[in-house]
């Protein structure tokens, strides 16, 4: 069964490009030209991945993202923002609101498909070799993608979960930025470097709300390490 992707795009030429690209790649697609119909439809049918433009009629993409991430059933679906807005502040805002990835227009079809597949892998509900993983007072459950600090459940986005799992698997070992980009994003260039920093900072803040016993430490010029204090 092919994976299902919903996308919201009001530009006709880009709409057709996205639809054709995903369809040829074997995905089941459903496109929406305005966000209100998308939000109504997603209440009854959930995809494996959402691709979201920012500049939309009636409701901008940021507001759509807020509505998605406040609904428990929907907020765990990976969201890729696909936008002509290329400023760092726009990217930071999108990632901060819970997007898994941010691709700027114009985009290359091959890179676009690569990042779609990476985000689908991160959102796919699959069984892992180890059901639970613990480090200090942190715990993750791979079966339901839940994360706990001092036995208290902490809500994470898809990418935040993938990052903390990688850190816990490699606890007390420095993980380079290149390793993060390759393992988490499946990408080898530094274009996602800022996205990594944003997700790390959000993870730190969420952990600090419940404990000061563990810390994601920055190794300047290299990467990050998860350590006990």
Secondary structure, 3 states (H helix, E strand, C coil): CCCEEEEECCCHHHHHHHHHHHHHCCCEEEEECCHHHHHHHCCCCCCCEEEECCCCCCCCHHHHHHHHHCCCCCCCCEEEEEECCCCHHHHHHHHHCCCCEEEECCCCHHHHHHHHHHHHHHHCCCCCCCCEEEECCEEEECCCCEEEECCEECCCCHHHHHHHHHHHHCCCCCEEHHHHHHHHHCCCCHHHHHHHHHHHHHHHHHHHCCCCCEEEEEECCCEEEEEEC
